[in-house]
Amino acid sequence: MLGPSQKFSNSSPFPEELRRVLASAEGQTLLRLLQSDGGAGLKAAAEALRQGNVEGVKSALSPLLAGTEAEALTRSLEEKL
């Protein structure tokens, strides 16, 4: 898992791993949950990530990840990373 001072990088192996996990059935379900607000939270999180604002990412995604289904999916996906 990335620490607060780390950012995604195209030269890092992490984006490839993330793509692989998000392509899984669980990842696709999680993406559907993240888009449940029309994609606004996901767009805000992406912009915060681009700026290196980890707290902004958490703030944008927390309402979308608050349900028990999302919590179970994120736990399962974290184990795969």
WODAWO-V859047 format. One record per helix or strand of 3 or more residues. SS is the DSSP state (~ for helix, > for strand). FROM is the first residue (numbers start at 1). LEN is the number of residues. Records with the same first field share a line. If there is no record, write none. Layout:
BEGIN
SS->FROM-LEN ; FROM-LEN
END
This chain:
BEGIN
~->14-9 ; 25-10 ; 40-11 ; 54-9 ; 68-13
END
